[in-house]
Amino acid sequence: MFQTTQRYKENLLSESDEKRLEKALFDKMIRQDYEQFLRAEGLYQPSKPMIQPVQTRFSPFFKAAAVFLMIGSVGYWYQSAQPIIKNTAADLEKQVNQSLAETVLLPQTRKEGKETVAENLQSFQTAYSNHEFEKAAHFIQKIEPKYADDFYYWGLCNLYLAEPQYVIAIQHLQKAADLGKEEAVWHMALAQIKLNDKVAAKQSLQKHLGYGREWKRADAETLLKKL
């Protein structure tokens, strides 16, 4: 404080430092004047010293041991949590794969149009029933898809391929859902989980449950908990 005051007298302080010093000196003067006034009136009571917290000094060895224990506990928690995280992800993957393995059966009837459409439809049904999904997708594309079922089974074909085309499957399933095919939403959720799009998958599962149907309700609820 003395050195700062000396520099102030010699005009060596910056303008901001001068203002801070002047304020500090002014505050000190006010406190001293107020204390003198209280003493003169017999009202002065010395302030009680604040209780300072006890500062415990630890040896370097103790500090090192504490840090080691803390790091060890964090590492133990992380290692303990890993099997849970892995098991949850594995369970989710297992359930989705099991659901995808359940091939949806073809309906018995379908509206037919031109003769070429009927021929391609028959070829599609044969290929689909034989699990030749690449060939089935080829024939269903040729029947000029316009019904909800057309897009639904077209999406399923892409979902069931040996190398599934999940993005294309979702596009066709979304079209089927827009046309009123409620089952398409369930398969959309499976494809979205395979793409690790958990936000979209949750929305699809919630939409599926919103239909109020018993079909795949328990499976959808289980998947929602695992996501």
matplotlib code that plots the C-alpha trace (Angstrom):
import matplotlib.pyplot as plt

x = [0.0, 2.9, 4.6, 1.4, 0.8, 4.3, 3.9, 0.6, 2.4, 5.0, 2.2, 3.5, 0.1, -2.2, -5.6, -7.5, -5.1, -5.3, -9.1, -9.0, -6.5, -8.5, -11.6, -9.8, -8.4, -11.8, -13.5, -10.8, -11.3, -15.1, -14.7, -12.3, -14.6, -17.5, -15.6, -14.5, -18.2, -19.3, -16.5, -17.6, -21.2, -20.2, -21.7, -18.6, -18.4, -15.3, -16.2, -15.7, -12.9, -14.3, -13.6, -11.1, -11.5, -8.8, -6.4, -5.2, -1.8, -1.5, 1.8, 2.7, 2.3, -1.2, -2.2, -0.8, -2.7, -6.0, -5.6, -4.7, -7.8, -10.1, -8.8, -9.1, -12.7, -13.6, -11.8, -13.6, -17.0, -16.2, -15.1, -18.2, -20.5, -19.0, -20.6, -24.0, -23.7, -22.4, -25.1, -27.8, -26.5, -26.1, -29.7, -31.0, -29.1, -30.3, -33.9, -33.8, -32.1, -34.7, -37.5, -36.0, -35.7, -39.5, -40.4, -43.8, -46.1, -47.8, -51.5, -53.8, -55.3, -54.3, -55.9, -54.6, -54.5, -53.1, -52.0, -48.3, -48.9, -50.5, -47.6, -45.0, -47.1, -47.0, -43.3, -42.9, -45.0, -43.0, -39.6, -40.7, -42.0, -38.7, -36.8, -35.3, -35.7, -33.5, -35.5, -38.8, -37.8, -37.2, -40.6, -42.5, -40.9, -42.3, -45.9, -46.1, -46.4, -49.3, -51.0, -49.8, -49.0, -46.8, -44.5, -44.7, -43.4, -41.0, -39.5, -39.4, -37.5, -34.8, -34.9, -34.4, -31.6, -28.3, -26.9, -29.9, -30.6, -32.0, -32.2, -34.2, -36.3, -37.3, -38.3, -40.7, -42.0, -42.6, -44.6, -46.6, -47.2, -48.4, -50.9, -52.3, -50.1, -49.6, -47.3, -44.8, -44.0, -42.7, -40.3, -39.2, -38.2, -36.1, -34.3, -33.7, -32.2, -29.9, -28.8, -28.3, -30.9, -32.2, -34.3, -36.2, -36.5, -38.1, -40.6, -41.5, -42.0, -44.1, -46.2, -46.6, -47.7, -50.1, -52.1, -53.3, -52.8, -51.5, -49.4, -45.7, -46.8, -44.6, -41.6, -42.0, -42.1, -39.0, -37.1, -38.1, -36.6, -33.4, -32.9]
y = [0.0, 2.4, 1.8, 2.4, 5.7, 6.8, 6.1, 8.1, 11.1, 10.9, 10.6, 7.2, 5.4, 5.0, 6.8, 3.6, 2.7, 6.3, 6.0, 2.7, 4.0, 7.2, 5.1, 2.8, 5.8, 7.5, 4.3, 4.0, 7.6, 7.1, 4.0, 5.7, 8.8, 6.5, 4.5, 7.8, 8.9, 5.6, 5.8, 9.4, 8.3, 5.3, 3.0, 1.4, -2.4, -4.1, -6.6, -10.2, -11.9, -14.3, -18.0, -19.1, -22.7, -25.0, -25.7, -29.3, -29.9, -33.2, -34.9, -35.3, -39.1, -38.7, -36.4, -38.9, -41.7, -39.8, -39.0, -42.6, -43.9, -41.3, -42.3, -46.0, -45.6, -43.8, -46.5, -49.2, -47.6, -47.3, -50.9, -52.0, -50.0, -51.3, -54.8, -53.2, -50.8, -53.6, -56.0, -53.4, -52.7, -56.4, -57.1, -54.3, -55.6, -59.2, -58.2, -56.1, -59.0, -61.5, -59.2, -58.7, -62.5, -62.8, -62.5, -61.0, -63.3, -62.1, -61.4, -63.8, -61.3, -58.0, -55.7, -56.4, -54.3, -55.0, -58.4, -57.4, -56.2, -59.5, -61.4, -59.3, -59.6, -63.4, -63.3, -61.1, -63.4, -66.4, -64.7, -63.2, -66.6, -68.2, -65.4, -64.2, -60.6, -58.9, -60.5, -59.8, -56.1, -56.1, -57.4, -55.3, -52.2, -53.3, -53.5, -49.7, -49.4, -47.3, -49.1, -49.1, -52.8, -52.3, -49.9, -51.9, -55.1, -53.1, -51.7, -55.2, -56.6, -54.0, -54.7, -58.5, -58.4, -60.1, -56.6, -54.6, -51.2, -49.6, -46.0, -47.2, -49.5, -46.6, -44.5, -47.1, -48.0, -44.3, -44.1, -47.2, -45.6, -42.4, -44.5, -46.0, -49.1, -49.1, -52.2, -50.2, -48.0, -51.0, -52.0, -48.4, -48.4, -51.6, -50.0, -46.8, -48.7, -50.5, -47.1, -46.0, -43.2, -43.5, -40.3, -41.4, -44.9, -43.7, -41.6, -44.5, -46.9, -44.3, -43.9, -47.6, -47.8, -44.9, -47.1, -49.1, -52.5, -55.5, -56.6, -56.0, -53.9, -55.7, -55.7, -52.0, -51.3, -53.4, -51.6, -48.2, -49.1, -50.3, -47.2]
z = [0.0, 0.9, -2.4, -4.3, -2.4, -3.1, -6.8, -6.6, -5.2, -8.0, -10.7, -11.8, -11.6, -14.5, -14.4, -13.5, -10.7, -9.4, -9.2, -7.4, -4.9, -4.3, -3.7, -1.3, 0.7, 0.7, 2.0, 4.7, 5.8, 6.0, 8.2, 10.5, 10.9, 11.6, 14.2, 16.0, 16.0, 17.6, 20.2, 21.1, 21.6, 23.6, 21.0, 19.6, 19.7, 18.3, 15.7, 16.6, 14.6, 12.1, 12.8, 10.2, 8.9, 10.1, 7.3, 7.5, 5.9, 4.3, 3.4, -0.3, 0.2, 1.6, -1.3, -3.9, -2.2, -2.2, -5.9, -6.7, -4.8, -6.6, -10.0, -9.1, -8.0, -11.3, -13.3, -11.3, -12.0, -15.7, -16.0, -14.0, -16.3, -19.5, -19.4, -18.7, -21.7, -24.0, -22.8, -23.5, -27.0, -27.6, -26.5, -28.7, -31.7, -31.0, -30.7, -33.9, -35.8, -34.5, -35.6, -39.1, -39.4, -39.2, -42.8, -43.4, -45.3, -48.5, -48.5, -50.4, -52.7, -54.3, -56.8, -60.3, -63.4, -66.8, -67.8, -67.5, -64.0, -63.1, -64.6, -62.7, -59.5, -59.8, -60.4, -57.4, -55.2, -56.2, -55.7, -52.3, -51.1, -52.0, -50.1, -53.4, -52.2, -54.8, -57.6, -55.8, -55.5, -59.3, -60.1, -57.7, -59.2, -62.6, -61.4, -61.1, -57.3, -56.2, -53.3, -49.7, -49.9, -53.0, -51.1, -48.0, -49.6, -51.7, -48.5, -46.9, -49.9, -49.3, -45.6, -46.1, -48.7, -47.9, -47.8, -46.6, -48.1, -44.9, -46.3, -49.4, -47.3, -45.0, -48.0, -49.3, -45.8, -45.1, -48.4, -47.3, -43.9, -45.5, -47.5, -44.3, -43.8, -40.0, -40.0, -42.0, -39.1, -37.0, -39.8, -40.2, -36.6, -37.1, -40.0, -38.2, -35.2, -37.7, -38.9, -35.3, -35.8, -32.3, -32.3, -35.4, -34.1, -30.9, -32.8, -35.0, -32.0, -30.2, -33.3, -33.6, -30.0, -30.6, -33.0, -30.0, -31.6, -29.8, -32.8, -31.8, -28.8, -26.3, -28.7, -29.3, -25.6, -25.0, -27.7, -26.4, -23.0, -24.5, -26.7]

ax = plt.figure().add_subplot(projection="3d")
ax.plot(x, y, z, "-o")
ax.set_aspect("equal")
plt.show()
